[in-house]
Amino acid sequence: MQISIEISLYPLAEEQFKAEIWNFIRTLRAVEGLKVVTNGMSSQVFGEYDLAVSTVMNEIKHVHQTLGSAVFVVKFIGGDRSVPETET
């Protein structure tokens, strides 16, 4: 089963927040089997359900352990939504 996850990270630390976001994204991109797409508002993770969910949750935990204060906004969507829909 495939899943699509949209995630936004908002570190509450005042220093180097962009570096923390990019570290999070680089870690997700390093996982074989996941497709990670980013834009100015969020990142999207596509892949096999168990791999994608466990990876994202582990990285959220890691951020909370290392940064302390951070907000995540996450959407979980069943299926692979990596291909844009066309208007019919």
N, CA, C and O atoms as a Maestro MAE file, in Angstrom:
{
 s_m_m2io_version
 :::
 2.0.0
}

f_m_ct {
 s_m_title
 :::
 protein
 m_atom[352] {
  # First column is atom index #
  i_m_mmod_type
  r_m_x_coord
  r_m_y_coord
  r_m_z_coord
  i_m_residue_number
  s_m_chain_name
  s_m_pdb_residue_name
  s_m_pdb_atom_name
  i_m_atomic_number
  :::
  1 25 0.852 -1.180 0.000 1 A "MET " " N  " 7
  2 3 0.000 0.000 0.000 1 A "MET " " CA " 6
  3 2 0.894 1.238 0.000 1 A "MET " " C  " 6
  4 15 1.898 1.299 0.709 1 A "MET " " O  " 8
  5 25 0.512 2.205 -0.798 2 A "GLN " " N  " 7
  6 3 1.260 3.453 -0.919 2 A "GLN " " CA " 6
  7 2 0.617 4.548 -0.067 2 A "GLN " " C  " 6
  8 15 -0.574 4.494 0.241 2 A "GLN " " O  " 8
  9 25 1.424 5.541 0.305 3 A "ILE " " N  " 7
  10 3 0.923 6.686 1.061 3 A "ILE " " CA " 6
  11 2 1.618 7.946 0.573 3 A "ILE " " C  " 6
  12 15 2.747 7.912 0.084 3 A "ILE " " O  " 8
  13 25 0.917 9.049 0.721 4 A "SER " " N  " 7
  14 3 1.465 10.374 0.458 4 A "SER " " CA " 6
  15 2 1.361 11.161 1.756 4 A "SER " " C  " 6
  16 15 0.313 11.180 2.402 4 A "SER " " O  " 8
  17 25 2.458 11.811 2.132 5 A "ILE " " N  " 7
  18 3 2.492 12.573 3.381 5 A "ILE " " CA " 6
  19 2 2.948 13.986 3.058 5 A "ILE " " C  " 6
  20 15 3.993 14.186 2.439 5 A "ILE " " O  " 8
  21 25 2.171 14.949 3.474 6 A "GLU " " N  " 7
  22 3 2.590 16.351 3.348 6 A "GLU " " CA " 6
  23 2 2.981 16.823 4.735 6 A "GLU " " C  " 6
  24 15 2.230 16.640 5.693 6 A "GLU " " O  " 8
  25 25 4.153 17.430 4.845 7 A "ILE " " N  " 7
  26 3 4.660 17.804 6.161 7 A "ILE " " CA " 6
  27 2 5.314 19.175 6.129 7 A "ILE " " C  " 6
  28 15 6.053 19.507 5.202 7 A "ILE " " O  " 8
  29 25 5.032 19.958 7.147 8 A "SER " " N  " 7
  30 3 5.682 21.251 7.345 8 A "SER " " CA " 6
  31 2 6.291 21.262 8.738 8 A "SER " " C  " 6
  32 15 5.649 20.860 9.708 8 A "SER " " O  " 8
  33 25 7.519 21.719 8.829 9 A "LEU " " N  " 7
  34 3 8.242 21.808 10.101 9 A "LEU " " CA " 6
  35 2 8.460 23.274 10.433 9 A "LEU " " C  " 6
  36 15 8.957 24.043 9.610 9 A "LEU " " O  " 8
  37 25 8.086 23.649 11.641 10 A "TYR " " N  " 7
  38 3 8.272 25.009 12.125 10 A "TYR " " CA " 6
  39 2 9.083 24.965 13.419 10 A "TYR " " C  " 6
  40 15 8.507 24.880 14.504 10 A "TYR " " O  " 8
  41 25 10.429 25.023 13.315 11 A "PRO " " N  " 7
  42 3 11.232 25.048 14.540 11 A "PRO " " CA " 6
  43 2 10.962 26.339 15.316 11 A "PRO " " C  " 6
  44 15 10.862 27.413 14.723 11 A "PRO " " O  " 8
  45 25 10.847 26.235 16.611 12 A "LEU " " N  " 7
  46 3 10.604 27.410 17.427 12 A "LEU " " CA " 6
  47 2 11.899 28.023 17.935 12 A "LEU " " C  " 6
  48 15 11.879 29.054 18.608 12 A "LEU " " O  " 8
  49 25 13.028 27.393 17.614 13 A "ALA " " N  " 7
  50 3 14.325 27.960 17.957 13 A "ALA " " CA " 6
  51 2 14.581 29.170 17.063 13 A "ALA " " C  " 6
  52 15 14.249 29.151 15.878 13 A "ALA " " O  " 8
  53 25 15.152 30.187 17.610 14 A "GLU " " N  " 7
  54 3 15.367 31.419 16.848 14 A "GLU " " CA " 6
  55 2 16.594 31.354 15.957 14 A "GLU " " C  " 6
  56 15 16.697 32.117 14.997 14 A "GLU " " O  " 8
  57 25 17.517 30.466 16.253 15 A "GLU " " N  " 7
  58 3 18.756 30.390 15.494 15 A "GLU " " CA " 6
  59 2 18.705 29.236 14.498 15 A "GLU " " C  " 6
  60 15 18.225 28.149 14.821 15 A "GLU " " O  " 8
  61 25 19.192 29.472 13.314 16 A "GLN " " N  " 7
  62 3 19.404 28.456 12.294 16 A "GLN " " CA " 6
  63 2 18.183 27.602 11.985 16 A "GLN " " C  " 6
  64 15 18.318 26.401 11.751 16 A "GLN " " O  " 8
  65 25 17.002 28.192 11.979 17 A "PHE " " N  " 7
  66 3 15.807 27.388 11.714 17 A "PHE " " CA " 6
  67 2 15.807 26.812 10.310 17 A "PHE " " C  " 6
  68 15 15.322 25.699 10.107 17 A "PHE " " O  " 8
  69 25 16.345 27.548 9.323 18 A "LYS " " N  " 7
  70 3 16.390 27.009 7.956 18 A "LYS " " CA " 6
  71 2 17.300 25.792 7.883 18 A "LYS " " C  " 6
  72 15 16.987 24.828 7.185 18 A "LYS " " O  " 8
  73 25 18.413 25.825 8.591 19 A "ALA " " N  " 7
  74 3 19.326 24.677 8.596 19 A "ALA " " CA " 6
  75 2 18.637 23.448 9.174 19 A "ALA " " C  " 6
  76 15 18.823 22.342 8.667 19 A "ALA " " O  " 8
  77 25 17.853 23.623 10.213 20 A "GLU " " N  " 7
  78 3 17.151 22.492 10.821 20 A "GLU " " CA " 6
  79 2 16.122 21.896 9.862 20 A "GLU " " C  " 6
  80 15 15.966 20.677 9.791 20 A "GLU " " O  " 8
  81 25 15.427 22.752 9.132 21 A "ILE " " N  " 7
  82 3 14.447 22.273 8.149 21 A "ILE " " CA " 6
  83 2 15.153 21.479 7.059 21 A "ILE " " C  " 6
  84 15 14.704 20.395 6.688 21 A "ILE " " O  " 8
  85 25 16.256 22.016 6.544 22 A "TRP " " N  " 7
  86 3 16.971 21.324 5.471 22 A "TRP " " CA " 6
  87 2 17.601 20.024 5.964 22 A "TRP " " C  " 6
  88 15 17.676 19.056 5.206 22 A "TRP " " O  " 8
  89 25 18.049 19.982 7.202 23 A "ASN " " N  " 7
  90 3 18.561 18.720 7.758 23 A "ASN " " CA " 6
  91 2 17.468 17.666 7.787 23 A "ASN " " C  " 6
  92 15 17.705 16.506 7.448 23 A "ASN " " O  " 8
  93 25 16.273 18.071 8.190 24 A "PHE " " N  " 7
  94 3 15.123 17.169 8.214 24 A "PHE " " CA " 6
  95 2 14.838 16.628 6.813 24 A "PHE " " C  " 6
  96 15 14.642 15.426 6.636 24 A "PHE " " O  " 8
  97 25 14.816 17.514 5.823 25 A "ILE " " N  " 7
  98 3 14.527 17.115 4.439 25 A "ILE " " CA " 6
  99 2 15.623 16.199 3.903 25 A "ILE " " C  " 6
  100 15 15.326 15.184 3.274 25 A "ILE " " O  " 8
  101 25 16.891 16.546 4.147 26 A "ARG " " N  " 7
  102 3 17.997 15.708 3.668 26 A "ARG " " CA " 6
  103 2 17.928 14.297 4.256 26 A "ARG " " C  " 6
  104 15 18.209 13.318 3.564 26 A "ARG " " O  " 8
  105 25 17.562 14.199 5.505 27 A "THR " " N  " 7
  106 3 17.443 12.884 6.141 27 A "THR " " CA " 6
  107 2 16.367 12.052 5.462 27 A "THR " " C  " 6
  108 15 16.566 10.864 5.208 27 A "THR " " O  " 8
  109 25 15.216 12.674 5.163 28 A "LEU " " N  " 7
  110 3 14.146 11.947 4.468 28 A "LEU " " CA " 6
  111 2 14.583 11.543 3.065 28 A "LEU " " C  " 6
  112 15 14.302 10.429 2.624 28 A "LEU " " O  " 8
  113 25 15.271 12.443 2.361 29 A "ARG " " N  " 7
  114 3 15.718 12.149 0.991 29 A "ARG " " CA " 6
  115 2 16.728 11.013 0.938 29 A "ARG " " C  " 6
  116 15 16.858 10.353 -0.093 29 A "ARG " " O  " 8
  117 25 17.445 10.773 2.031 30 A "ALA " " N  " 7
  118 3 18.480 9.736 2.053 30 A "ALA " " CA " 6
  119 2 17.901 8.328 2.177 30 A "ALA " " C  " 6
  120 15 18.629 7.346 2.028 30 A "ALA " " O  " 8
  121 25 16.608 8.221 2.445 31 A "VAL " " N  " 7
  122 3 15.987 6.907 2.639 31 A "VAL " " CA " 6
  123 2 15.594 6.318 1.289 31 A "VAL " " C  " 6
  124 15 14.766 6.872 0.565 31 A "VAL " " O  " 8
  125 25 16.210 5.181 0.969 32 A "GLU " " N  " 7
  126 3 15.890 4.509 -0.286 32 A "GLU " " CA " 6
  127 2 14.445 4.029 -0.254 32 A "GLU " " C  " 6
  128 15 14.001 3.432 0.726 32 A "GLU " " O  " 8
  129 25 13.720 4.294 -1.328 33 A "GLY " " N  " 7
  130 3 12.321 3.885 -1.419 33 A "GLY " " CA " 6
  131 2 11.348 5.017 -1.183 33 A "GLY " " C  " 6
  132 15 10.147 4.859 -1.404 33 A "GLY " " O  " 8
  133 25 11.853 6.171 -0.729 34 A "LEU " " N  " 7
  134 3 10.984 7.336 -0.545 34 A "LEU " " CA " 6
  135 2 11.265 8.367 -1.617 34 A "LEU " " C  " 6
  136 15 12.415 8.582 -2.001 34 A "LEU " " O  " 8
  137 25 10.224 8.993 -2.091 35 A "LYS " " N  " 7
  138 3 10.342 10.135 -2.994 35 A "LYS " " CA " 6
  139 2 9.969 11.364 -2.167 35 A "LYS " " C  " 6
  140 15 8.900 11.403 -1.558 35 A "LYS " " O  " 8
  141 25 10.848 12.366 -2.146 36 A "VAL " " N  " 7
  142 3 10.609 13.573 -1.364 36 A "VAL " " CA " 6
  143 2 10.646 14.780 -2.291 36 A "VAL " " C  " 6
  144 15 11.631 15.010 -2.992 36 A "VAL " " O  " 8
  145 25 9.564 15.543 -2.286 37 A "VAL " " N  " 7
  146 3 9.435 16.749 -3.108 37 A "VAL " " CA " 6
  147 2 9.213 17.920 -2.170 37 A "VAL " " C  " 6
  148 15 8.404 17.834 -1.246 37 A "VAL " " O  " 8
  149 25 9.923 19.010 -2.399 38 A "THR " " N  " 7
  150 3 9.761 20.183 -1.537 38 A "THR " " CA " 6
  151 2 9.330 21.393 -2.349 38 A "THR " " C  " 6
  152 15 9.587 21.489 -3.549 38 A "THR " " O  " 8
  153 25 8.670 22.308 -1.662 39 A "ASN " " N  " 7
  154 3 8.367 23.621 -2.230 39 A "ASN " " CA " 6
  155 2 8.480 24.627 -1.090 39 A "ASN " " C  " 6
  156 15 8.918 24.267 0.002 39 A "ASN " " O  " 8
  157 25 8.100 25.860 -1.318 40 A "GLY " " N  " 7
  158 3 8.247 26.904 -0.326 40 A "GLY " " CA " 6
  159 2 7.342 26.777 0.886 40 A "GLY " " C  " 6
  160 15 7.519 27.504 1.864 40 A "GLY " " O  " 8
  161 25 6.373 25.866 0.842 41 A "MET " " N  " 7
  162 3 5.415 25.749 1.939 41 A "MET " " CA " 6
  163 2 5.485 24.432 2.697 41 A "MET " " C  " 6
  164 15 5.162 24.379 3.884 41 A "MET " " O  " 8
  165 25 5.910 23.361 2.014 42 A "SER " " N  " 7
  166 3 5.892 22.058 2.660 42 A "SER " " CA " 6
  167 2 6.777 21.080 1.892 42 A "SER " " C  " 6
  168 15 7.345 21.405 0.850 42 A "SER " " O  " 8
  169 25 6.872 19.890 2.435 43 A "SER " " N  " 7
  170 3 7.522 18.774 1.750 43 A "SER " " CA " 6
  171 2 6.494 17.667 1.610 43 A "SER " " C  " 6
  172 15 5.625 17.492 2.463 43 A "SER " " O  " 8
  173 25 6.607 16.933 0.532 44 A "GLN " " N  " 7
  174 3 5.734 15.790 0.317 44 A "GLN " " CA " 6
  175 2 6.604 14.546 0.261 44 A "GLN " " C  " 6
  176 15 7.643 14.525 -0.400 44 A "GLN " " O  " 8
  177 25 6.165 13.509 0.964 45 A "VAL " " N  " 7
  178 3 6.881 12.232 1.016 45 A "VAL " " CA " 6
  179 2 5.952 11.177 0.433 45 A "VAL " " C  " 6
  180 15 4.798 11.053 0.843 45 A "VAL " " O  " 8
  181 25 6.469 10.423 -0.523 46 A "PHE " " N  " 7
  182 3 5.688 9.380 -1.189 46 A "PHE " " CA " 6
  183 2 6.431 8.061 -1.073 46 A "PHE " " C  " 6
  184 15 7.651 8.007 -1.226 46 A "PHE " " O  " 8
  185 25 5.684 7.000 -0.802 47 A "GLY " " N  " 7
  186 3 6.329 5.699 -0.744 47 A "GLY " " CA " 6
  187 2 5.443 4.648 -0.132 47 A "GLY " " C  " 6
  188 15 4.249 4.853 0.090 47 A "GLY " " O  " 8
  189 25 6.065 3.502 0.139 48 A "GLU " " N  " 7
  190 3 5.362 2.388 0.753 48 A "GLU " " CA " 6
  191 2 4.935 2.813 2.155 48 A "GLU " " C  " 6
  192 15 5.706 3.440 2.882 48 A "GLU " " O  " 8
  193 25 3.714 2.471 2.525 49 A "TYR " " N  " 7
  194 3 3.069 2.972 3.741 49 A "TYR " " CA " 6
  195 2 3.940 2.835 4.989 49 A "TYR " " C  " 6
  196 15 4.244 3.833 5.642 49 A "TYR " " O  " 8
  197 25 4.341 1.614 5.324 50 A "ASP " " N  " 7
  198 3 5.076 1.392 6.570 50 A "ASP " " CA " 6
  199 2 6.413 2.123 6.584 50 A "ASP " " C  " 6
  200 15 6.793 2.708 7.598 50 A "ASP " " O  " 8
  201 25 7.123 2.091 5.464 51 A "LEU " " N  " 7
  202 3 8.413 2.777 5.374 51 A "LEU " " CA " 6
  203 2 8.243 4.280 5.545 51 A "LEU " " C  " 6
  204 15 8.960 4.901 6.330 51 A "LEU " " O  " 8
  205 25 7.305 4.867 4.819 52 A "ALA " " N  " 7
  206 3 7.114 6.321 4.861 52 A "ALA " " CA " 6
  207 2 6.663 6.790 6.239 52 A "ALA " " C  " 6
  208 15 7.212 7.749 6.783 52 A "ALA " " O  " 8
  209 25 5.672 6.122 6.800 53 A "VAL " " N  " 7
  210 3 5.135 6.549 8.100 53 A "VAL " " CA " 6
  211 2 6.184 6.377 9.199 53 A "VAL " " C  " 6
  212 15 6.383 7.282 10.009 53 A "VAL " " O  " 8
  213 25 6.853 5.233 9.235 54 A "SER " " N  " 7
  214 3 7.841 5.011 10.300 54 A "SER " " CA " 6
  215 2 9.013 5.974 10.167 54 A "SER " " C  " 6
  216 15 9.524 6.463 11.174 54 A "SER " " O  " 8
  217 25 9.446 6.252 8.944 55 A "THR " " N  " 7
  218 3 10.554 7.194 8.745 55 A "THR " " CA " 6
  219 2 10.178 8.590 9.195 55 A "THR " " C  " 6
  220 15 10.938 9.234 9.919 55 A "THR " " O  " 8
  221 25 9.012 9.069 8.777 56 A "VAL " " N  " 7
  222 3 8.569 10.412 9.162 56 A "VAL " " CA " 6
  223 2 8.410 10.509 10.675 56 A "VAL " " C  " 6
  224 15 8.853 11.487 11.276 56 A "VAL " " O  " 8
  225 25 7.792 9.523 11.294 57 A "MET " " N  " 7
  226 3 7.585 9.573 12.744 57 A "MET " " CA " 6
  227 2 8.913 9.522 13.507 57 A "MET " " C  " 6
  228 15 9.077 10.212 14.513 57 A "MET " " O  " 8
  229 25 9.857 8.709 13.032 58 A "ASN " " N  " 7
  230 3 11.174 8.659 13.671 58 A "ASN " " CA " 6
  231 2 11.896 9.991 13.560 58 A "ASN " " C  " 6
  232 15 12.552 10.420 14.509 58 A "ASN " " O  " 8
  233 25 11.785 10.649 12.414 59 A "GLU " " N  " 7
  234 3 12.450 11.939 12.233 59 A "GLU " " CA " 6
  235 2 11.772 13.039 13.050 59 A "GLU " " C  " 6
  236 15 12.446 13.938 13.553 59 A "GLU " " O  " 8
  237 25 10.450 12.975 13.184 60 A "ILE " " N  " 7
  238 3 9.754 13.927 14.057 60 A "ILE " " CA " 6
  239 2 10.253 13.753 15.493 60 A "ILE " " C  " 6
  240 15 10.531 14.735 16.181 60 A "ILE " " O  " 8
  241 25 10.363 12.519 15.935 61 A "LYS " " N  " 7
  242 3 10.866 12.250 17.285 61 A "LYS " " CA " 6
  243 2 12.285 12.786 17.450 61 A "LYS " " C  " 6
  244 15 12.608 13.398 18.467 61 A "LYS " " O  " 8
  245 25 13.126 12.554 16.451 62 A "HIS " " N  " 7
  246 3 14.510 13.033 16.506 62 A "HIS " " CA " 6
  247 2 14.561 14.564 16.628 62 A "HIS " " C  " 6
  248 15 15.340 15.099 17.417 62 A "HIS " " O  " 8
  249 25 13.745 15.251 15.861 63 A "VAL " " N  " 7
  250 3 13.709 16.722 15.936 63 A "VAL " " CA " 6
  251 2 13.279 17.159 17.329 63 A "VAL " " C  " 6
  252 15 13.888 18.060 17.906 63 A "VAL " " O  " 8
  253 25 12.255 16.544 17.871 64 A "HIS " " N  " 7
  254 3 11.806 16.922 19.211 64 A "HIS " " CA " 6
  255 2 12.868 16.621 20.273 64 A "HIS " " C  " 6
  256 15 12.992 17.362 21.248 64 A "HIS " " O  " 8
  257 25 13.620 15.559 20.096 65 A "GLN " " N  " 7
  258 3 14.678 15.235 21.048 65 A "GLN " " CA " 6
  259 2 15.853 16.195 20.956 65 A "GLN " " C  " 6
  260 15 16.468 16.519 21.971 65 A "GLN " " O  " 8
  261 25 16.172 16.653 19.747 66 A "THR " " N  " 7
  262 3 17.349 17.500 19.573 66 A "THR " " CA " 6
  263 2 17.040 18.988 19.649 66 A "THR " " C  " 6
  264 15 17.805 19.747 20.245 66 A "THR " " O  " 8
  265 25 15.934 19.414 19.055 67 A "LEU " " N  " 7
  266 3 15.577 20.834 19.068 67 A "LEU " " CA " 6
  267 2 14.732 21.209 20.272 67 A "LEU " " C  " 6
  268 15 14.798 22.333 20.772 67 A "LEU " " O  " 8
  269 25 13.953 20.270 20.721 68 A "GLY " " N  " 7
  270 3 13.016 20.568 21.801 68 A "GLY " " CA " 6
  271 2 11.719 21.110 21.246 68 A "GLY " " C  " 6
  272 15 10.762 20.357 21.064 68 A "GLY " " O  " 8
  273 25 11.667 22.384 20.978 69 A "SER " " N  " 7
  274 3 10.427 23.022 20.551 69 A "SER " " CA " 6
  275 2 10.353 23.121 19.033 69 A "SER " " C  " 6
  276 15 11.149 23.815 18.401 69 A "SER " " O  " 8
  277 25 9.388 22.417 18.464 70 A "ALA " " N  " 7
  278 3 9.139 22.467 17.024 70 A "ALA " " CA " 6
  279 2 7.691 22.058 16.793 70 A "ALA " " C  " 6
  280 15 7.145 21.211 17.501 70 A "ALA " " O  " 8
  281 25 7.089 22.671 15.798 71 A "VAL " " N  " 7
  282 3 5.716 22.351 15.426 71 A "VAL " " CA " 6
  283 2 5.747 21.649 14.073 71 A "VAL " " C  " 6
  284 15 6.454 22.074 13.159 71 A "VAL " " O  " 8
  285 25 4.976 20.572 13.954 72 A "PHE " " N  " 7
  286 3 4.806 19.870 12.686 72 A "PHE " " CA " 6
  287 2 3.343 19.928 12.294 72 A "PHE " " C  " 6
  288 15 2.458 19.742 13.129 72 A "PHE " " O  " 8
  289 25 3.093 20.188 11.020 73 A "VAL " " N  " 7
  290 3 1.755 20.078 10.453 73 A "VAL " " CA " 6
  291 2 1.864 18.977 9.403 73 A "VAL " " C  " 6
  292 15 2.639 19.090 8.453 73 A "VAL " " O  " 8
  293 25 1.079 17.906 9.581 74 A "VAL " " N  " 7
  294 3 1.227 16.730 8.736 74 A "VAL " " CA " 6
  295 2 -0.137 16.269 8.224 74 A "VAL " " C  " 6
  296 15 -1.126 16.258 8.957 74 A "VAL " " O  " 8
  297 25 -0.162 15.888 6.947 75 A "LYS " " N  " 7
  298 3 -1.353 15.276 6.353 75 A "LYS " " CA " 6
  299 2 -0.950 13.916 5.807 75 A "LYS " " C  " 6
  300 15 0.073 13.795 5.133 75 A "LYS " " O  " 8
  301 25 -1.741 12.897 6.092 76 A "PHE " " N  " 7
  302 3 -1.529 11.551 5.579 76 A "PHE " " CA " 6
  303 2 -2.649 11.248 4.588 76 A "PHE " " C  " 6
  304 15 -3.829 11.333 4.930 76 A "PHE " " O  " 8
  305 25 -2.275 10.895 3.360 77 A "ILE " " N  " 7
  306 3 -3.249 10.649 2.308 77 A "ILE " " CA " 6
  307 2 -2.972 9.265 1.720 77 A "ILE " " C  " 6
  308 15 -1.875 9.009 1.224 77 A "ILE " " O  " 8
  309 25 -3.958 8.380 1.774 78 A "GLY " " N  " 7
  310 3 -3.778 7.048 1.220 78 A "GLY " " CA " 6
  311 2 -3.545 7.100 -0.275 78 A "GLY " " C  " 6
  312 15 -4.214 7.849 -0.986 78 A "GLY " " O  " 8
  313 25 -2.603 6.313 -0.753 79 A "GLY " " N  " 7
  314 3 -2.299 6.246 -2.177 79 A "GLY " " CA " 6
  315 2 -1.149 7.145 -2.562 79 A "GLY " " C  " 6
  316 15 -0.688 7.965 -1.768 79 A "GLY " " O  " 8
  317 25 -0.690 6.983 -3.790 80 A "ASP " " N  " 7
  318 3 0.424 7.772 -4.321 80 A "ASP " " CA " 6
  319 2 -0.133 8.984 -5.062 80 A "ASP " " C  " 6
  320 15 -0.706 8.853 -6.143 80 A "ASP " " O  " 8
  321 25 0.039 10.145 -4.481 81 A "ARG " " N  " 7
  322 3 -0.437 11.394 -5.079 81 A "ARG " " CA " 6
  323 2 0.693 12.185 -5.722 81 A "ARG " " C  " 6
  324 15 0.576 13.397 -5.906 81 A "ARG " " O  " 8
  325 25 1.790 11.506 -6.067 82 A "SER " " N  " 7
  326 3 2.952 12.208 -6.607 82 A "SER " " CA " 6
  327 2 2.753 12.667 -8.043 82 A "SER " " C  " 6
  328 15 3.486 13.536 -8.517 82 A "SER " " O  " 8
  329 25 1.787 12.107 -8.739 83 A "VAL " " N  " 7
  330 3 1.513 12.498 -10.118 83 A "VAL " " CA " 6
  331 2 0.351 13.484 -10.111 83 A "VAL " " C  " 6
  332 15 -0.744 13.148 -9.659 83 A "VAL " " O  " 8
  333 25 0.579 14.700 -10.609 84 A "PRO " " N  " 7
  334 3 -0.523 15.685 -10.611 84 A "PRO " " CA " 6
  335 2 -1.715 15.206 -11.437 84 A "PRO " " C  " 6
  336 15 -1.557 14.602 -12.498 84 A "PRO " " O  " 8
  337 25 -2.892 15.486 -10.929 85 A "GLU " " N  " 7
  338 3 -4.105 15.150 -11.657 85 A "GLU " " CA " 6
  339 2 -4.296 16.138 -12.801 85 A "GLU " " C  " 6
  340 15 -3.924 17.306 -12.687 85 A "GLU " " O  " 8
  341 25 -4.867 15.677 -13.886 86 A "THR " " N  " 7
  342 3 -5.166 16.562 -15.004 86 A "THR " " CA " 6
  343 2 -6.649 16.851 -15.031 86 A "THR " " C  " 6
  344 15 -7.474 16.030 -14.632 86 A "THR " " O  " 8
  345 25 -6.961 18.025 -15.506 87 A "GLU " " N  " 7
  346 3 -8.371 18.430 -15.599 87 A "GLU " " CA " 6
  347 2 -9.030 17.654 -16.730 87 A "GLU " " C  " 6
  348 15 -8.469 17.529 -17.818 87 A "GLU " " O  " 8
  349 25 -10.205 17.143 -16.470 88 A "THR " " N  " 7
  350 3 -10.906 16.384 -17.523 88 A "THR " " CA " 6
  351 2 -12.091 17.150 -18.044 88 A "THR " " C  " 6
  352 15 -12.796 16.668 -18.930 88 A "THR " " O  " 8
  :::
 }
 m_bond[351] {
  # First column is bond index #
  i_m_from
  i_m_to
  i_m_order
  :::
  1 1 2 1
  2 2 3 1
  3 3 4 2
  4 3 5 1
  5 5 6 1
  6 6 7 1
  7 7 8 2
  8 7 9 1
  9 9 10 1
  10 10 11 1
  11 11 12 2
  12 11 13 1
  13 13 14 1
  14 14 15 1
  15 15 16 2
  16 15 17 1
  17 17 18 1
  18 18 19 1
  19 19 20 2
  20 19 21 1
  21 21 22 1
  22 22 23 1
  23 23 24 2
  24 23 25 1
  25 25 26 1
  26 26 27 1
  27 27 28 2
  28 27 29 1
  29 29 30 1
  30 30 31 1
  31 31 32 2
  32 31 33 1
  33 33 34 1
  34 34 35 1
  35 35 36 2
  36 35 37 1
  37 37 38 1
  38 38 39 1
  39 39 40 2
  40 39 41 1
  41 41 42 1
  42 42 43 1
  43 43 44 2
  44 43 45 1
  45 45 46 1
  46 46 47 1
  47 47 48 2
  48 47 49 1
  49 49 50 1
  50 50 51 1
  51 51 52 2
  52 51 53 1
  53 53 54 1
  54 54 55 1
  55 55 56 2
  56 55 57 1
  57 57 58 1
  58 58 59 1
  59 59 60 2
  60 59 61 1
  61 61 62 1
  62 62 63 1
  63 63 64 2
  64 63 65 1
  65 65 66 1
  66 66 67 1
  67 67 68 2
  68 67 69 1
  69 69 70 1
  70 70 71 1
  71 71 72 2
  72 71 73 1
  73 73 74 1
  74 74 75 1
  75 75 76 2
  76 75 77 1
  77 77 78 1
  78 78 79 1
  79 79 80 2
  80 79 81 1
  81 81 82 1
  82 82 83 1
  83 83 84 2
  84 83 85 1
  85 85 86 1
  86 86 87 1
  87 87 88 2
  88 87 89 1
  89 89 90 1
  90 90 91 1
  91 91 92 2
  92 91 93 1
  93 93 94 1
  94 94 95 1
  95 95 96 2
  96 95 97 1
  97 97 98 1
  98 98 99 1
  99 99 100 2
  100 99 101 1
  101 101 102 1
  102 102 103 1
  103 103 104 2
  104 103 105 1
  105 105 106 1
  106 106 107 1
  107 107 108 2
  108 107 109 1
  109 109 110 1
  110 110 111 1
  111 111 112 2
  112 111 113 1
  113 113 114 1
  114 114 115 1
  115 115 116 2
  116 115 117 1
  117 117 118 1
  118 118 119 1
  119 119 120 2
  120 119 121 1
  121 121 122 1
  122 122 123 1
  123 123 124 2
  124 123 125 1
  125 125 126 1
  126 126 127 1
  127 127 128 2
  128 127 129 1
  129 129 130 1
  130 130 131 1
  131 131 132 2
  132 131 133 1
  133 133 134 1
  134 134 135 1
  135 135 136 2
  136 135 137 1
  137 137 138 1
  138 138 139 1
  139 139 140 2
  140 139 141 1
  141 141 142 1
  142 142 143 1
  143 143 144 2
  144 143 145 1
  145 145 146 1
  146 146 147 1
  147 147 148 2
  148 147 149 1
  149 149 150 1
  150 150 151 1
  151 151 152 2
  152 151 153 1
  153 153 154 1
  154 154 155 1
  155 155 156 2
  156 155 157 1
  157 157 158 1
  158 158 159 1
  159 159 160 2
  160 159 161 1
  161 161 162 1
  162 162 163 1
  163 163 164 2
  164 163 165 1
  165 165 166 1
  166 166 167 1
  167 167 168 2
  168 167 169 1
  169 169 170 1
  170 170 171 1
  171 171 172 2
  172 171 173 1
  173 173 174 1
  174 174 175 1
  175 175 176 2
  176 175 177 1
  177 177 178 1
  178 178 179 1
  179 179 180 2
  180 179 181 1
  181 181 182 1
  182 182 183 1
  183 183 184 2
  184 183 185 1
  185 185 186 1
  186 186 187 1
  187 187 188 2
  188 187 189 1
  189 189 190 1
  190 190 191 1
  191 191 192 2
  192 191 193 1
  193 193 194 1
  194 194 195 1
  195 195 196 2
  196 195 197 1
  197 197 198 1
  198 198 199 1
  199 199 200 2
  200 199 201 1
  201 201 202 1
  202 202 203 1
  203 203 204 2
  204 203 205 1
  205 205 206 1
  206 206 207 1
  207 207 208 2
  208 207 209 1
  209 209 210 1
  210 210 211 1
  211 211 212 2
  212 211 213 1
  213 213 214 1
  214 214 215 1
  215 215 216 2
  216 215 217 1
  217 217 218 1
  218 218 219 1
  219 219 220 2
  220 219 221 1
  221 221 222 1
  222 222 223 1
  223 223 224 2
  224 223 225 1
  225 225 226 1
  226 226 227 1
  227 227 228 2
  228 227 229 1
  229 229 230 1
  230 230 231 1
  231 231 232 2
  232 231 233 1
  233 233 234 1
  234 234 235 1
  235 235 236 2
  236 235 237 1
  237 237 238 1
  238 238 239 1
  239 239 240 2
  240 239 241 1
  241 241 242 1
  242 242 243 1
  243 243 244 2
  244 243 245 1
  245 245 246 1
  246 246 247 1
  247 247 248 2
  248 247 249 1
  249 249 250 1
  250 250 251 1
  251 251 252 2
  252 251 253 1
  253 253 254 1
  254 254 255 1
  255 255 256 2
  256 255 257 1
  257 257 258 1
  258 258 259 1
  259 259 260 2
  260 259 261 1
  261 261 262 1
  262 262 263 1
  263 263 264 2
  264 263 265 1
  265 265 266 1
  266 266 267 1
  267 267 268 2
  268 267 269 1
  269 269 270 1
  270 270 271 1
  271 271 272 2
  272 271 273 1
  273 273 274 1
  274 274 275 1
  275 275 276 2
  276 275 277 1
  277 277 278 1
  278 278 279 1
  279 279 280 2
  280 279 281 1
  281 281 282 1
  282 282 283 1
  283 283 284 2
  284 283 285 1
  285 285 286 1
  286 286 287 1
  287 287 288 2
  288 287 289 1
  289 289 290 1
  290 290 291 1
  291 291 292 2
  292 291 293 1
  293 293 294 1
  294 294 295 1
  295 295 296 2
  296 295 297 1
  297 297 298 1
  298 298 299 1
  299 299 300 2
  300 299 301 1
  301 301 302 1
  302 302 303 1
  303 303 304 2
  304 303 305 1
  305 305 306 1
  306 306 307 1
  307 307 308 2
  308 307 309 1
  309 309 310 1
  310 310 311 1
  311 311 312 2
  312 311 313 1
  313 313 314 1
  314 314 315 1
  315 315 316 2
  316 315 317 1
  317 317 318 1
  318 318 319 1
  319 319 320 2
  320 319 321 1
  321 321 322 1
  322 322 323 1
  323 323 324 2
  324 323 325 1
  325 325 326 1
  326 326 327 1
  327 327 328 2
  328 327 329 1
  329 329 330 1
  330 330 331 1
  331 331 332 2
  332 331 333 1
  333 333 334 1
  334 334 335 1
  335 335 336 2
  336 335 337 1
  337 337 338 1
  338 338 339 1
  339 339 340 2
  340 339 341 1
  341 341 342 1
  342 342 343 1
  343 343 344 2
  344 343 345 1
  345 345 346 1
  346 346 347 1
  347 347 348 2
  348 347 349 1
  349 349 350 1
  350 350 351 1
  351 351 352 2
  :::
 }
}
